[in-house]
């Protein structure tokens, strides 16, 4: 059994020598009113193969597309709204359920059979510095092929114009919210975005966060700032001690 099989607990093929997928692959015989869509860069072939197998096991319509890397993890995440907008145009009249490439579908996706709002996505209530706020998770995002859904995708995609090297796909959603009046949104159930090693309900969709081991600009910047602040704090404390002892 391969390491990925053990991690996902899926009866998948051995993944040491994976056949390359075509640049675009569609299977649309599951009978659902939606299409699960995922994109990947070549280094995510094991993950997208695992997702594909789980979709086939559950007989769910799906579309997979390969992109060349944009030059970094953050830039690659910003392909997400480009891809969602592309799918809505490529499959007119079909609703889109976007999944990250490192997701695995564990059960039929019944929540998407009768979507009534333009967008369905997860919001995490999070507390920081004594204040509560809602944090977006865009690993599972359902977008209806309606004027509101298409507008959401276009606004999300347009945020790229204001992006920096450290901007990720979820930042672009926040940036677009000011212009989203009239777009209807449903909060996704947590079991449709279950992180594999986090506590929670039995997952419908499980995410394995393969990016944890990748270089991330924002994380590196935060570490540098923390180390700088620590060094400055030590220097300031040493100066204060010298002042108090009359040595400066």
Secondary structure in CASP SS format (residue, H / E / C, confidence):
PFRMAT SS
TARGET T0000
AUTHOR 0000-0000-0000
METHOD secondary structure of the structure
MODEL  1
X C 1.00
X C 1.00
X H 1.00
X H 1.00
X H 1.00
X H 1.00
X H 1.00
X H 1.00
X C 1.00
X C 1.00
X C 1.00
X C 1.00
X C 1.00
X C 1.00
X C 1.00
X C 1.00
X C 1.00
X C 1.00
X C 1.00
X C 1.00
X C 1.00
X C 1.00
X C 1.00
X E 1.00
X E 1.00
X E 1.00
X E 1.00
X C 1.00
X C 1.00
X C 1.00
X C 1.00
X C 1.00
X C 1.00
X E 1.00
X E 1.00
X E 1.00
X E 1.00
X E 1.00
X E 1.00
X E 1.00
X C 1.00
X H 1.00
X H 1.00
X H 1.00
X H 1.00
X H 1.00
X H 1.00
X H 1.00
X H 1.00
X H 1.00
X H 1.00
X H 1.00
X H 1.00
X H 1.00
X H 1.00
X H 1.00
X H 1.00
X C 1.00
X C 1.00
X C 1.00
X C 1.00
X E 1.00
X E 1.00
X E 1.00
X E 1.00
X E 1.00
X C 1.00
X C 1.00
X C 1.00
X C 1.00
X C 1.00
X C 1.00
X H 1.00
X H 1.00
X H 1.00
X H 1.00
X H 1.00
X C 1.00
X H 1.00
X H 1.00
X H 1.00
X H 1.00
X H 1.00
X H 1.00
X H 1.00
X H 1.00
X H 1.00
X H 1.00
X H 1.00
X H 1.00
X C 1.00
X C 1.00
X C 1.00
X C 1.00
X E 1.00
X E 1.00
X E 1.00
X E 1.00
X E 1.00
X C 1.00
X C 1.00
X C 1.00
X E 1.00
X E 1.00
X E 1.00
X C 1.00
X C 1.00
X C 1.00
X C 1.00
X H 1.00
X H 1.00
X H 1.00
X C 1.00
X C 1.00
X C 1.00
X C 1.00
X C 1.00
X C 1.00
X E 1.00
X E 1.00
X E 1.00
X E 1.00
X E 1.00
X E 1.00
X E 1.00
X E 1.00
X E 1.00
X E 1.00
X C 1.00
X C 1.00
X E 1.00
X E 1.00
X E 1.00
X E 1.00
X E 1.00
X E 1.00
X E 1.00
X E 1.00
X E 1.00
X E 1.00
X E 1.00
X E 1.00
X E 1.00
X C 1.00
X C 1.00
X C 1.00
X H 1.00
X H 1.00
X H 1.00
X H 1.00
X H 1.00
X H 1.00
X H 1.00
X H 1.00
X H 1.00
X H 1.00
X H 1.00
X H 1.00
X H 1.00
X H 1.00
X H 1.00
X H 1.00
X C 1.00
X C 1.00
X C 1.00
X C 1.00
X C 1.00
X C 1.00
X H 1.00
X H 1.00
X H 1.00
X H 1.00
X H 1.00
X H 1.00
X H 1.00
X H 1.00
X H 1.00
X H 1.00
X H 1.00
X C 1.00
X C 1.00
X C 1.00
X C 1.00
X C 1.00
X E 1.00
X E 1.00
X E 1.00
X C 1.00
X C 1.00
X H 1.00
X H 1.00
X H 1.00
X C 1.00
X E 1.00
X E 1.00
X C 1.00
X C 1.00
X C 1.00
X C 1.00
X C 1.00
X C 1.00
X C 1.00
X C 1.00
X C 1.00
X E 1.00
X E 1.00
X E 1.00
X C 1.00
X C 1.00
X H 1.00
X H 1.00
X H 1.00
X H 1.00
X C 1.00
X C 1.00
X C 1.00
X H 1.00
X H 1.00
X H 1.00
X H 1.00
X H 1.00
X H 1.00
X H 1.00
X H 1.00
X H 1.00
X H 1.00
X H 1.00
X H 1.00
X H 1.00
X H 1.00
X H 1.00
X H 1.00
X H 1.00
X H 1.00
X H 1.00
X H 1.00
X H 1.00
X H 1.00
X H 1.00
X H 1.00
X H 1.00
X H 1.00
X H 1.00
X H 1.00
X C 1.00
X C 1.00
X C 1.00
X C 1.00
END
